[in-house]
């Protein structure tokens, strides 16, 4: 009884296993952000592009090739010469993705690693051709123009291979040692020139100020001379009284100065008419 049951199970299990294996091999999944191309052993690459989801194919006869169609970054680096024969090292960052409807053509001509086959080659070619049209100084001052020219030309070349570029930007740009040294020396010379210009302007302003000050002093002396000629020494007496007033006020505010009024001597003669000031220390 048990041997008969095992025989029945074996008869059922073997076809069931084969059916399950064939069923699993006939199913394939296309994840989000991906597309598939079907290769048929009899007809070759089919021109239909399979979207996301679970799909069927004929086992052994057909094979699904899955492409990632999301935007991916690619870095391209090169060293080339500028128009004035200066060495320039450039690093380019490219965001790219394949043309979805052209995936069968991409697979037929380039395969799965289409970006590795195409972008470095055309990137180096475009960078060398564009950079050679600018001087080293223009590459610095007109960086946006250079980047736009590179983006335009690189996009045109990539479209020939059914690759779409979302963004192209220069992330790194360095020059040779000689050019860098020349730029530093030029900056130092410009700073020295600006400093010399400032010193000249400062000296000119000081000269003008001295002239104006001398003219003012001469005019003041002339005014005083005219006043003295007109009013005699009355102006000098007024200045003397003003100075005496300032001195007396200063001495009166000092804590170490005492004032003793003048008086008559013991013989009846008048004493000194001047006040006596004593500096009394603490």
PAVEXPA-831817 format. One record per residue (C-alpha): residue in one letter; chain; x, y, z. Coordinates in steps of 0.001 Angstrom, whole numbers. Layout:
PAVEXPA-831817
R   zavo   lomi        px        py        pz
R      A      A         X         Y         Z
...
//
This chain:
PAVEXPA-831817
R   zavo   lomi        px        py        pz
R      X      A         0         0         0
R      X      A      2755      2416       940
R      X      A      4783      1569     -2168
R      X      A      1769      2239     -4351
R      X      A      1179      5576     -2639
R      X      A      4826      6553     -3156
R      X      A      4555      5602     -6806
R      X      A      1501      7838     -7227
R      X      A      3235     10715     -5469
R      X      A      6297     10362     -7675
R      X      A      4156     10358    -10790
R      X      A      2455     13572     -9657
R      X      A      5457     15333     -8121
R      X      A      7788     15063    -11074
R      X      A      5403     16686    -13616
R      X      A      4372     19239    -10992
R      X      A      8004     20153    -10321
R      X      A      8679     20480    -14007
R      X      A      5575     22636    -14437
R      X      A      6545     24893    -11513
R      X      A     10083     25293    -12839
R      X      A      8802     26153    -16300
R      X      A      6271     28541    -14805
R      X      A      8920     30369    -12787
R      X      A     11240     30597    -15761
R      X      A      8379     31978    -17841
R      X      A      7874     34904    -15433
R      X      A     10108     37933    -15004
R      X      A      9748     41182    -13056
R      X      A     10527     44723    -14203
R      X      A     11064     46919    -11146
R      X      A     10239     50604    -10826
R      X      A     12517     52893    -12813
R      X      A     13484     50067    -15177
R      X      A     12455     48801    -18598
R      X      A     13009     45473    -20377
R      X      A     13898     44379    -23889
R      X      A     13113     40864    -25128
R      X      A     15674     38877    -27067
R      X      A     14168     36067    -29117
R      X      A     16461     33283    -30340
R      X      A     14487     33023    -33561
R      X      A     13547     36651    -34290
R      X      A     16344     38534    -32536
R      X      A     15761     41657    -30447
R      X      A     12109     42639    -30370
R      X      A     11322     46331    -30822
R      X      A      8781     46484    -28001
R      X      A      9874     48007    -24678
R      X      A      8366     46262    -21657
R      X      A      7218     48439    -18782
R      X      A      7151     47847    -15034
R      X      A      5442     44792    -13556
R      X      A      5441     41003    -13950
R      X      A      5442     39607    -17472
R      X      A      5578     36284    -19360
R      X      A      8081     34979    -21868
R      X      A      8835     31683    -23550
R      X      A     11503     29841    -21531
R      X      A     14818     29205    -23278
R      X      A     13517     30760    -26476
R      X      A     13275     34281    -25063
R      X      A     15351     36307    -22582
R      X      A     14565     39593    -20845
R      X      A     17272     42284    -20743
R      X      A     16472     44840    -18056
R      X      A     17709     48450    -18295
R      X      A     17800     51066    -15551
R      X      A     16244     54162    -17139
R      X      A     16647     56465    -14125
R      X      A     18997     59455    -14313
R      X      A     22532     58498    -13281
R      X      A     25688     60565    -12737
R      X      A     28884     60101    -14700
R      X      A     32229     61820    -14069
R      X      A     34524     62611    -17006
R      X      A     38046     63918    -16416
R      X      A     40571     65069    -18984
R      X      A     43714     67167    -19371
R      X      A     44006     69306    -22471
R      X      A     45491     72551    -23798
R      X      A     43899     75978    -24041
R      X      A     44145     78385    -26969
R      X      A     47272     79985    -25476
R      X      A     48851     76530    -24928
R      X      A     48238     76337    -21173
R      X      A     47605     72926    -19590
R      X      A     44071     72655    -18200
R      X      A     42667     69796    -16107
R      X      A     38876     69554    -16248
R      X      A     36374     67353    -14447
R      X      A     32862     67137    -15860
R      X      A     29779     65768    -14084
R      X      A     27093     64456    -16433
R      X      A     23561     63358    -15499
R      X      A     22283     61002    -18186
R      X      A     19681     58375    -18994
R      X      A     18859     56278    -22073
R      X      A     16052     57056    -24496
R      X      A     13381     54582    -23357
R      X      A     11875     53953    -26767
R      X      A     15338     53387    -28248
R      X      A     16389     50671    -25787
R      X      A     16248     47884    -28426
R      X      A     18607     49893    -30650
R      X      A     20890     50650    -27697
R      X      A     21060     46963    -26814
R      X      A     21811     45973    -30401
R      X      A     24593     48547    -30871
R      X      A     26048     49169    -27411
R      X      A     24789     46599    -24922
R      X      A     24054     47116    -21237
R      X      A     27156     49203    -20478
R      X      A     26270     51830    -23075
R      X      A     27323     54751    -20852
R      X      A     30809     53345    -20247
R      X      A     31271     52811    -23962
R      X      A     30085     56228    -25145
R      X      A     30303     59015    -22553
R      X      A     34057     58961    -21744
R      X      A     34970     58987    -25442
R      X      A     32664     61768    -26589
R      X      A     33219     63682    -23322
R      X      A     36988     63848    -23838
R      X      A     36558     64782    -27475
R      X      A     34119     67611    -26732
R      X      A     36176     68957    -23826
R      X      A     39347     69108    -25908
R      X      A     37638     70813    -28847
R      X      A     35816     73436    -26736
R      X      A     38689     74278    -24379
R      X      A     41024     74792    -27341
R      X      A     38830     77718    -28440
R      X      A     39438     79768    -25257
R      X      A     42464     81295    -23581
R      X      A     43263     80260    -20022
R      X      A     42054     83622    -18696
R      X      A     38801     83311    -20662
R      X      A     38174     79874    -19167
R      X      A     38101     81569    -15764
R      X      A     36196     84742    -16603
R      X      A     33745     83095    -19039
R      X      A     33177     79824    -17233
R      X      A     29396     79893    -17766
R      X      A     29869     80384    -21521
R      X      A     32353     77509    -21672
R      X      A     30015     75255    -19674
R      X      A     27077     76096    -21959
R      X      A     29133     75327    -25079
R      X      A     30242     72003    -23626
R      X      A     26670     71113    -22640
R      X      A     25311     71946    -26087
R      X      A     27948     70021    -28022
R      X      A     27974     67029    -25669
R      X      A     24176     66750    -25768
R      X      A     24261     66773    -29554
R      X      A     26841     64004    -29658
R      X      A     25037     61915    -27021
R      X      A     21770     62115    -28960
R      X      A     23503     60296    -31805
R      X      A     23783     57303    -29470
R      X      A     20235     57672    -28076
R      X      A     21470     58980    -24730
R      X      A     19777     61997    -23151
R      X      A     21790     64358    -20933
R      X      A     19830     65993    -18109
R      X      A     22664     68200    -16846
R      X      A     26313     68927    -17616
R      X      A     28480     70962    -15231
R      X      A     32173     71683    -14695
R      X      A     33043     70620    -11155
R      X      A     36817     71068    -11224
R      X      A     39219     73204    -13248
R      X      A     42943     73615    -12575
R      X      A     45796     75049    -14608
R      X      A     49494     74331    -14961
R      X      A     52062     75540    -12450
R      X      A     53421     78232    -14775
R      X      A     50018     79798    -15381
R      X      A     49107     79681    -11683
R      X      A     52380     81404    -10798
R      X      A     51795     84049    -13475
R      X      A     48305     84747    -12110
R      X      A     49682     85133     -8580
R      X      A     52379     87533     -9785
R      X      A     49785     89535    -11699
R      X      A     47613     89812     -8594
R      X      A     50600     90958     -6530
R      X      A     51477     93565     -9157
R      X      A     47887     94834     -9196
R      X      A     47868     95106     -5417
R      X      A     51170     97014     -5467
R      X      A     49796     99348     -8125
R      X      A     46667     99996     -6076
R      X      A     48794    100651     -2975
R      X      A     51035    103084     -4891
R      X      A     47968    104845     -6271
R      X      A     46583    105196     -2752
R      X      A     49868    106643     -1466
R      X      A     49949    109183     -4316
R      X      A     46369    110239     -3631
R      X      A     47117    110468        91
R      X      A     50174    112665      -521
R      X      A     48151    114873     -2860
R      X      A     45426    115316      -252
R      X      A     48009    116112      2438
R      X      A     49624    118700       128
R      X      A     46267    120335      -513
R      X      A     45535    120357      3214
R      X      A     48912    121983      3931
R      X      A     48280    124653      1310
R      X      A     44826    125390      2699
R      X      A     46214    125486      6269
R      X      A     49007    127873      5254
R      X      A     46551    130095      3385
R      X      A     44325    130167      6472
R      X      A     47194    131061      8760
R      X      A     48369    133801      6389
R      X      A     44857    135211      6167
R      X      A     44541    135103      9970
R      X      A     47885    136881     10432
R      X      A     46855    139506      7904
R      X      A     43590    140059      9748
R      X      A     45398    140440     13077
R      X      A     47887    142859     11520
R      X      A     45081    145007     10162
R      X      A     43349    144973     13533
R      X      A     46552    146024     15330
R      X      A     47184    148806     12841
R      X      A     43646    150078     13312
R      X      A     43126    149727     17094
R      X      A     46670    149822     18429
R      X      A     47600    147410     21204
R      X      A     44041    147162     22492
R      X      A     43613    143739     20888
R      X      A     46769    142501     22599
R      X      A     45472    143690     25989
R      X      A     42209    141823     25417
R      X      A     44106    138640     24556
R      X      A     46289    139154     27665
R      X      A     43256    139564     29908
R      X      A     41641    136436     28424
R      X      A     44839    134446     29008
R      X      A     45120    135735     32604
R      X      A     41516    134772     33241
R      X      A     42126    131214     31980
R      X      A     45294    130906     34126
R      X      A     43542    132200     37244
R      X      A     40642    129810     36740
R      X      A     43029    126870     36326
R      X      A     44985    127779     39477
R      X      A     41819    128322     41489
R      X      A     40680    124774     40725
R      X      A     44006    123296     41866
R      X      A     43930    121916     45476
R      X      A     47652    122648     46133
R      X      A     47614    126381     45356
R      X      A     46707    129064     47937
R      X      A     46083    132714     47357
R      X      A     47389    135403     49854
R      X      A     46242    138949     49136
R      X      A     48849    141720     49238
R      X      A     49108    144138     52287
R      X      A     51182    147002     53784
R      X      A     54601    146403     55403
R      X      A     55534    147254     59066
R      X      A     57158    150597     58033
R      X      A     53928    151819     56613
R      X      A     55087    151473     53037
R      X      A     52863    149723     50635
R      X      A     53730    146051     50167
R      X      A     53909    144274     46891
R      X      A     50988    144981     44637
R      X      A     51112    141452     43301
R      X      A     49311    138540     44851
R      X      A     51410    135800     46389
R      X      A     50839    132255     45200
R      X      A     52179    129407     47310
R      X      A     52321    125840     46140
R      X      A     51498    123962     49327
R      X      A     52236    120264     49108
R      X      A     50270    117687     50990
//
